[in-house]
């Protein structure tokens, strides 16, 4: 009995087979999205490479909205359909979930090198069984996690990246880059994804946009403009997470994920400045531990948990 698991983003798709509740590391395969016209073609290639295993169930995490058994990628022209995947794989059960939902399902199993503690919270704080995953990478989204009686959890879908930017963060942007330039940062995703970092650096320095990876390398090399951009950006991410802690009350922990989230981890002091910058209801972010998801297999583990 084999389960097909998938973690599909705008750049890469990763597939694996799980048997008896355990992912077979030898089957984990990464595919470049540019090499395939559709996700169905990726599945066909993977099944061929794995000698056409008998698939009983499928769970695919998609970096885009999921509704009614259908999904599409936000940053690639691929669509997904549970019924079509069932026919393609001959599986009895198929489930599509958002990629942040998959990370939400994975949170109980994260430990060791797969999870870093960025900011601790008091041990004697109030607890409520609620956590939140915040994904900052190619896009932006969140997943609220709630512990249920008996030890199970539920991971809830959201499209937080497409909400309007909070007024206090827009005001900070306006003060930094000017009101005219700040008008381009209309949504949370356009501000806090990788392209948001790129556009923020360009607006702040009056230069052409460059990929976020180049800004990160320049900051690591000590370039003062890149360092200043990253410091300010980390503080604004902290401001955003302050808003999210009040929205979701994740007293069990707020988990950062994604490439931008990993880069913010090196500036946790600046992040904390934003997180704790406002005295009103400060006890909520103050009592929220901050973690970083480092496990590259987390989304696949979440897909496995979602099928359990």
C-alpha positions as a Markdown table, in Angstrom:
| # | Residue | x | y | z |
|---|---|---|---|---|
| 1 | Unk | 0.0 | 0.0 | 0.0 |
| 2 | Unk | 1.6 | 3.3 | -1.2 |
| 3 | Unk | 0.7 | 6.9 | -0.6 |
| 4 | Unk | 1.7 | 9.5 | -3.1 |
| 5 | Unk | 2.7 | 12.8 | -1.4 |
| 6 | Unk | 3.5 | 16.1 | -3.2 |
| 7 | Unk | 4.8 | 19.6 | -2.3 |
| 8 | Unk | 4.3 | 21.8 | -5.3 |
| 9 | Unk | 5.5 | 25.4 | -5.5 |
| 10 | Unk | 6.0 | 27.9 | -8.3 |
| 11 | Unk | 9.6 | 26.8 | -9.0 |
| 12 | Unk | 9.8 | 23.1 | -8.0 |
| 13 | Unk | 7.6 | 20.1 | -7.3 |
| 14 | Unk | 8.7 | 17.4 | -4.9 |
| 15 | Unk | 7.0 | 14.0 | -4.8 |
| 16 | Unk | 7.5 | 11.0 | -2.6 |
| 17 | Unk | 6.0 | 7.6 | -1.7 |
| 18 | Unk | 5.0 | 6.7 | 1.9 |
| 19 | Unk | 4.4 | 3.2 | 3.0 |
| 20 | Unk | 3.1 | 2.0 | 6.4 |
| 21 | Unk | 3.0 | 5.6 | 7.6 |
| 22 | Unk | 6.6 | 6.4 | 6.8 |
| 23 | Unk | 8.0 | 8.4 | 3.9 |
| 24 | Unk | 10.5 | 6.4 | 1.8 |
| 25 | Unk | 13.5 | 8.7 | 1.5 |
| 26 | Unk | 14.7 | 6.9 | -1.6 |
| 27 | Unk | 11.6 | 8.0 | -3.5 |
| 28 | Unk | 11.8 | 11.7 | -2.7 |
| 29 | Unk | 12.3 | 13.4 | -6.1 |
| 30 | Unk | 12.5 | 17.1 | -7.1 |
| 31 | Unk | 11.2 | 18.3 | -10.5 |
| 32 | Unk | 11.7 | 21.7 | -12.0 |
| 33 | Unk | 8.4 | 23.3 | -13.0 |
| 34 | Unk | 9.9 | 24.8 | -16.1 |
| 35 | Unk | 10.5 | 21.3 | -17.5 |
| 36 | Unk | 6.9 | 20.3 | -17.5 |
| 37 | Unk | 3.7 | 21.6 | -19.1 |
| 38 | Unk | 1.5 | 20.5 | -16.3 |
| 39 | Unk | 1.5 | 18.8 | -12.9 |
| 40 | Unk | -0.1 | 15.7 | -14.4 |
| 41 | Unk | 3.0 | 15.3 | -16.5 |
| 42 | Unk | 5.1 | 15.4 | -13.3 |
| 43 | Unk | 3.0 | 12.6 | -11.8 |
| 44 | Unk | 3.3 | 10.5 | -14.9 |
| 45 | Unk | 7.1 | 10.9 | -14.9 |
| 46 | Unk | 7.3 | 10.1 | -11.2 |
| 47 | Unk | 5.2 | 7.0 | -11.5 |
| 48 | Unk | 7.3 | 5.8 | -14.4 |
| 49 | Unk | 10.5 | 6.4 | -12.4 |
| 50 | Unk | 9.1 | 4.5 | -9.5 |
| 51 | Unk | 8.0 | 1.5 | -11.6 |
| 52 | Unk | 4.3 | 2.3 | -11.5 |
| 53 | Unk | 3.6 | 1.6 | -7.8 |
| 54 | Unk | 0.0 | 0.8 | -6.7 |
| 55 | Unk | -1.2 | 4.1 | -5.2 |
| 56 | Unk | -4.0 | 3.9 | -2.7 |
| 57 | Unk | -4.2 | 7.5 | -1.6 |
| 58 | Unk | -2.8 | 10.9 | -2.7 |
| 59 | Unk | -2.2 | 14.2 | -0.8 |
| 60 | Unk | -0.7 | 17.2 | -2.7 |
| 61 | Unk | 0.3 | 20.5 | -1.1 |
| 62 | Unk | -0.2 | 23.3 | -3.5 |
| 63 | Unk | 1.2 | 26.9 | -3.3 |
| 64 | Unk | -2.1 | 28.4 | -4.2 |
| 65 | Unk | -5.8 | 28.5 | -3.2 |
| 66 | Unk | -7.6 | 25.2 | -2.9 |
| 67 | Unk | -11.4 | 25.0 | -3.1 |
| 68 | Unk | -13.9 | 22.3 | -4.0 |
| 69 | Unk | -11.3 | 19.7 | -4.8 |
| 70 | Unk | -9.5 | 22.0 | -7.3 |
| 71 | Unk | -6.5 | 24.2 | -7.0 |
| 72 | Unk | -4.1 | 26.3 | -9.1 |
| 73 | Unk | -0.6 | 27.6 | -8.5 |
| 74 | Unk | -0.4 | 31.3 | -7.7 |
| 75 | Unk | 3.0 | 31.7 | -9.6 |
| 76 | Unk | 2.7 | 29.1 | -12.4 |
| 77 | Unk | 0.0 | 28.2 | -14.9 |
| 78 | Unk | -0.7 | 24.8 | -13.4 |
| 79 | Unk | -4.1 | 23.5 | -12.3 |
| 80 | Unk | -5.0 | 20.6 | -10.1 |
| 81 | Unk | -8.2 | 18.5 | -9.8 |
| 82 | Unk | -8.8 | 15.7 | -7.2 |
| 83 | Unk | -11.0 | 13.7 | -9.7 |
| 84 | Unk | -8.4 | 14.0 | -12.4 |
| 85 | Unk | -5.6 | 12.9 | -10.1 |
| 86 | Unk | -7.7 | 9.9 | -8.9 |
| 87 | Unk | -8.0 | 8.8 | -12.5 |
| 88 | Unk | -4.4 | 9.4 | -13.2 |
| 89 | Unk | -3.1 | 7.4 | -10.2 |
| 90 | Unk | -6.0 | 5.0 | -9.7 |
| 91 | Unk | -6.1 | 6.1 | -6.1 |
| 92 | Unk | -9.1 | 5.5 | -3.9 |
| 93 | Unk | -8.6 | 8.8 | -2.0 |
| 94 | Unk | -7.1 | 12.1 | -3.2 |
| 95 | Unk | -6.8 | 15.3 | -1.2 |
| 96 | Unk | -5.5 | 18.7 | -2.3 |
| 97 | Unk | -4.4 | 21.1 | 0.4 |
| 98 | Unk | -2.6 | 24.5 | 0.5 |
| 99 | Unk | 1.1 | 24.3 | 1.1 |
| 100 | Unk | 0.8 | 26.3 | 4.4 |
| 101 | Unk | -1.9 | 23.9 | 5.5 |
| 102 | Unk | 0.6 | 21.1 | 5.0 |
| 103 | Unk | 3.1 | 22.8 | 7.2 |
| 104 | Unk | 0.4 | 23.3 | 9.8 |
| 105 | Unk | -0.2 | 19.6 | 9.9 |
| 106 | Unk | 3.5 | 19.0 | 10.2 |
| 107 | Unk | 4.0 | 21.2 | 13.3 |
| 108 | Unk | 3.5 | 18.5 | 15.9 |
| 109 | Unk | 6.3 | 16.4 | 14.4 |
| 110 | Unk | 8.9 | 19.1 | 14.0 |
| 111 | Unk | 11.9 | 18.7 | 16.3 |
| 112 | Unk | 15.7 | 18.6 | 16.4 |
| 113 | Unk | 17.5 | 20.1 | 13.4 |
| 114 | Unk | 14.2 | 20.6 | 11.7 |
| 115 | Unk | 13.1 | 23.3 | 14.1 |
| 116 | Unk | 15.0 | 26.3 | 15.5 |
| 117 | Unk | 13.9 | 28.4 | 18.5 |
| 118 | Unk | 14.3 | 32.0 | 17.5 |
| 119 | Unk | 12.6 | 33.7 | 20.5 |
| 120 | Unk | 11.5 | 31.9 | 23.7 |
| 121 | Unk | 8.5 | 32.8 | 25.7 |
| 122 | Unk | 7.9 | 32.5 | 29.5 |
| 123 | Unk | 7.3 | 28.9 | 30.5 |
| 124 | Unk | 4.5 | 29.9 | 32.9 |
| 125 | Unk | 2.5 | 31.8 | 30.1 |
| 126 | Unk | -1.1 | 31.0 | 29.4 |
| 127 | Unk | -1.5 | 28.2 | 26.8 |
| 128 | Unk | -4.5 | 27.8 | 24.4 |
| 129 | Unk | -3.6 | 24.9 | 22.0 |
| 130 | Unk | -3.2 | 27.3 | 19.1 |
| 131 | Unk | -0.3 | 27.9 | 16.8 |
| 132 | Unk | 0.4 | 29.7 | 13.5 |
| 133 | Unk | 2.6 | 29.0 | 10.5 |
| 134 | Unk | 3.7 | 32.1 | 8.6 |
| 135 | Unk | 5.2 | 31.4 | 5.1 |
| 136 | Unk | 7.4 | 34.0 | 3.5 |
| 137 | Unk | 9.0 | 33.0 | 0.3 |
| 138 | Unk | 7.8 | 33.2 | -3.3 |
| 139 | Unk | 4.4 | 34.2 | -1.8 |
| 140 | Unk | 3.0 | 34.8 | 1.6 |
| 141 | Unk | 0.3 | 32.9 | 3.6 |
| 142 | Unk | -0.5 | 31.6 | 7.0 |
| 143 | Unk | -2.0 | 28.5 | 8.5 |
| 144 | Unk | -3.8 | 28.5 | 11.9 |
| 145 | Unk | -3.4 | 25.3 | 13.9 |
| 146 | Unk | -5.7 | 24.1 | 16.7 |
| 147 | Unk | -5.1 | 21.2 | 19.0 |
| 148 | Unk | -8.2 | 19.0 | 19.4 |
| 149 | Unk | -9.3 | 16.7 | 22.2 |
| 150 | Unk | -7.5 | 13.3 | 22.0 |
| 151 | Unk | -4.3 | 14.7 | 20.5 |
| 152 | Unk | -5.4 | 15.4 | 16.9 |
| 153 | Unk | -5.0 | 18.8 | 15.3 |
| 154 | Unk | -6.8 | 20.8 | 12.7 |
| 155 | Unk | -5.0 | 23.0 | 10.2 |
| 156 | Unk | -7.1 | 25.7 | 8.7 |
| 157 | Unk | -6.9 | 27.2 | 5.2 |
| 158 | Unk | -6.3 | 30.9 | 4.6 |
| 159 | Unk | -5.3 | 33.4 | 1.9 |
| 160 | Unk | -3.7 | 36.0 | 4.2 |
| 161 | Unk | -1.2 | 37.1 | 1.5 |
| 162 | Unk | -4.0 | 38.7 | -0.5 |
| 163 | Unk | -5.4 | 40.9 | 2.3 |
| 164 | Unk | -4.7 | 44.6 | 2.4 |
| 165 | Unk | -1.6 | 45.7 | 4.1 |
| 166 | Unk | -2.3 | 46.9 | 7.7 |
| 167 | Unk | -2.3 | 50.7 | 8.0 |
| 168 | Unk | 0.5 | 50.9 | 10.6 |
| 169 | Unk | 2.9 | 49.0 | 8.3 |
| 170 | Unk | 1.9 | 51.1 | 5.2 |
| 171 | Unk | 2.7 | 54.1 | 7.3 |
| 172 | Unk | 6.1 | 52.8 | 8.2 |
| 173 | Unk | 6.7 | 52.1 | 4.5 |
| 174 | Unk | 5.6 | 55.6 | 3.6 |
| 175 | Unk | 8.0 | 57.1 | 6.1 |
| 176 | Unk | 10.8 | 55.0 | 4.7 |
| 177 | Unk | 10.4 | 55.1 | 0.9 |
| 178 | Unk | 7.9 | 58.0 | 0.5 |
| 179 | Unk | 4.1 | 57.9 | 0.1 |
| 180 | Unk | 4.2 | 57.6 | -3.7 |
| 181 | Unk | 6.5 | 54.6 | -3.7 |
| 182 | Unk | 4.6 | 53.0 | -0.8 |
| 183 | Unk | 1.3 | 53.0 | -2.9 |
| 184 | Unk | 2.8 | 50.1 | -4.9 |
| 185 | Unk | 2.7 | 47.9 | -1.8 |
| 186 | Unk | -1.0 | 47.1 | -1.7 |
| 187 | Unk | -1.2 | 43.6 | -0.3 |
| 188 | Unk | 0.6 | 41.6 | 2.4 |
| 189 | Unk | 2.1 | 39.3 | -0.2 |
| 190 | Unk | 3.4 | 42.1 | -2.4 |
| 191 | Unk | 5.2 | 43.5 | 0.6 |
| 192 | Unk | 6.5 | 40.4 | 2.5 |
| 193 | Unk | 7.3 | 37.9 | -0.3 |
| 194 | Unk | 10.7 | 37.7 | -2.0 |
| 195 | Unk | 9.6 | 40.1 | -4.6 |
| 196 | Unk | 8.4 | 42.4 | -1.9 |
| 197 | Unk | 11.9 | 42.5 | -0.4 |
| 198 | Unk | 13.3 | 43.2 | -3.9 |
| 199 | Unk | 10.9 | 46.1 | -4.5 |
| 200 | Unk | 11.4 | 47.5 | -1.1 |
| 201 | Unk | 15.2 | 47.6 | -1.6 |
| 202 | Unk | 14.7 | 49.2 | -5.0 |
| 203 | Unk | 12.4 | 51.9 | -3.6 |
| 204 | Unk | 14.6 | 52.6 | -0.6 |
| 205 | Unk | 17.8 | 52.9 | -2.6 |
| 206 | Unk | 16.5 | 54.4 | -5.9 |
| 207 | Unk | 17.9 | 51.5 | -7.9 |
| 208 | Unk | 16.5 | 48.9 | -10.3 |
| 209 | Unk | 15.0 | 45.8 | -8.6 |
| 210 | Unk | 17.3 | 42.8 | -8.1 |
| 211 | Unk | 16.4 | 39.3 | -6.8 |
| 212 | Unk | 16.2 | 38.9 | -3.1 |
| 213 | Unk | 19.0 | 36.4 | -3.1 |
| 214 | Unk | 21.4 | 39.0 | -4.4 |
| 215 | Unk | 20.3 | 41.4 | -1.7 |
| 216 | Unk | 20.9 | 38.7 | 0.9 |
| 217 | Unk | 24.4 | 37.9 | -0.5 |
| 218 | Unk | 25.2 | 41.6 | -0.5 |
| 219 | Unk | 24.1 | 42.0 | 3.1 |
| 220 | Unk | 26.2 | 39.0 | 4.2 |
| 221 | Unk | 29.2 | 40.6 | 2.5 |
| 222 | Unk | 28.5 | 43.8 | 4.6 |
| 223 | Unk | 27.1 | 46.1 | 1.9 |
| 224 | Unk | 25.6 | 48.9 | 4.0 |
| 225 | Unk | 22.6 | 49.5 | 1.7 |
| 226 | Unk | 21.7 | 45.8 | 1.7 |
| 227 | Unk | 22.2 | 45.6 | 5.5 |
| 228 | Unk | 19.9 | 48.6 | 6.0 |
| 229 | Unk | 17.3 | 47.1 | 3.8 |
| 230 | Unk | 17.3 | 43.8 | 5.6 |
| 231 | Unk | 17.2 | 45.4 | 9.0 |
| 232 | Unk | 14.2 | 47.5 | 8.1 |
| 233 | Unk | 12.5 | 44.6 | 6.4 |
| 234 | Unk | 13.0 | 42.3 | 9.4 |
| 235 | Unk | 11.5 | 45.0 | 11.6 |
| 236 | Unk | 8.4 | 45.3 | 9.3 |
| 237 | Unk | 8.0 | 41.5 | 9.3 |
| 238 | Unk | 8.0 | 41.7 | 13.1 |
| 239 | Unk | 5.3 | 44.4 | 12.9 |
| 240 | Unk | 3.3 | 42.1 | 10.6 |
| 241 | Unk | 3.7 | 39.2 | 13.0 |
| 242 | Unk | 2.5 | 41.4 | 15.8 |
| 243 | Unk | -0.8 | 41.9 | 13.9 |
| 244 | Unk | -1.0 | 38.1 | 13.3 |
| 245 | Unk | -0.5 | 37.2 | 16.9 |
| 246 | Unk | -3.5 | 39.4 | 17.7 |
| 247 | Unk | -5.5 | 37.9 | 14.9 |
| 248 | Unk | -4.8 | 34.2 | 15.8 |
| 249 | Unk | -3.5 | 34.1 | 19.4 |
| 250 | Unk | -0.9 | 31.4 | 18.7 |
| 251 | Unk | 0.3 | 31.0 | 22.2 |
| 252 | Unk | 1.8 | 27.6 | 21.4 |
| 253 | Unk | 4.1 | 29.2 | 18.8 |
| 254 | Unk | 4.4 | 31.2 | 15.6 |
| 255 | Unk | 6.4 | 29.2 | 13.0 |
| 256 | Unk | 8.3 | 31.1 | 10.3 |
| 257 | Unk | 8.8 | 29.2 | 7.0 |
| 258 | Unk | 10.2 | 29.9 | 3.6 |
| 259 | Unk | 13.3 | 31.5 | 2.1 |
| 260 | Unk | 12.5 | 35.0 | 3.4 |
| 261 | Unk | 11.6 | 33.6 | 6.8 |
| 262 | Unk | 15.0 | 31.9 | 7.0 |
| 263 | Unk | 16.8 | 35.1 | 6.2 |
| 264 | Unk | 14.8 | 37.0 | 8.8 |
| 265 | Unk | 16.0 | 34.5 | 11.4 |
| 266 | Unk | 19.5 | 36.1 | 11.3 |
| 267 | Unk | 17.9 | 39.4 | 12.4 |
| 268 | Unk | 15.7 | 38.2 | 15.2 |
| 269 | Unk | 16.6 | 41.3 | 17.3 |
| 270 | Unk | 15.2 | 43.6 | 14.6 |
| 271 | Unk | 12.2 | 41.3 | 14.1 |
| 272 | Unk | 11.5 | 41.4 | 17.9 |
| 273 | Unk | 11.7 | 45.2 | 17.8 |
| 274 | Unk | 8.8 | 45.3 | 15.4 |
| 275 | Unk | 7.0 | 42.4 | 17.2 |
| 276 | Unk | 7.0 | 44.2 | 20.6 |
| 277 | Unk | 6.9 | 47.8 | 19.3 |
| 278 | Unk | 3.4 | 48.6 | 20.4 |
| 279 | Unk | 2.4 | 48.6 | 24.1 |
| 280 | Unk | -1.3 | 47.9 | 23.5 |
| 281 | Unk | -2.0 | 44.1 | 24.0 |
| 282 | Unk | 1.8 | 43.6 | 24.1 |
| 283 | Unk | 1.4 | 40.6 | 26.4 |
| 284 | Unk | 0.1 | 38.5 | 23.4 |
| 285 | Unk | 3.2 | 38.8 | 21.1 |
| 286 | Unk | 5.4 | 38.8 | 24.3 |
| 287 | Unk | 4.0 | 35.4 | 25.3 |
| 288 | Unk | 4.2 | 33.9 | 21.8 |
| 289 | Unk | 7.4 | 31.8 | 21.1 |
| 290 | Unk | 8.9 | 32.2 | 17.7 |
| 291 | Unk | 10.2 | 29.2 | 15.7 |
| 292 | Unk | 11.8 | 28.6 | 12.3 |
| 293 | Unk | 10.9 | 25.6 | 10.2 |
| 294 | Unk | 14.2 | 24.2 | 8.8 |
| 295 | Unk | 12.9 | 20.7 | 7.8 |
| 296 | Unk | 12.8 | 20.5 | 4.0 |
| 297 | Unk | 10.5 | 17.5 | 4.3 |
| 298 | Unk | 8.0 | 19.3 | 6.5 |
| 299 | Unk | 5.3 | 19.8 | 3.8 |
| 300 | Unk | 5.5 | 16.1 | 2.8 |
| 301 | Unk | 5.3 | 15.1 | 6.4 |
| 302 | Unk | 2.2 | 17.4 | 6.7 |
| 303 | Unk | 0.6 | 15.7 | 3.6 |
| 304 | Unk | 1.2 | 12.3 | 5.3 |
| 305 | Unk | -0.4 | 13.6 | 8.5 |
| 306 | Unk | -3.4 | 15.0 | 6.6 |
| 307 | Unk | -4.1 | 11.5 | 5.2 |
| 308 | Unk | -4.0 | 9.9 | 8.6 |
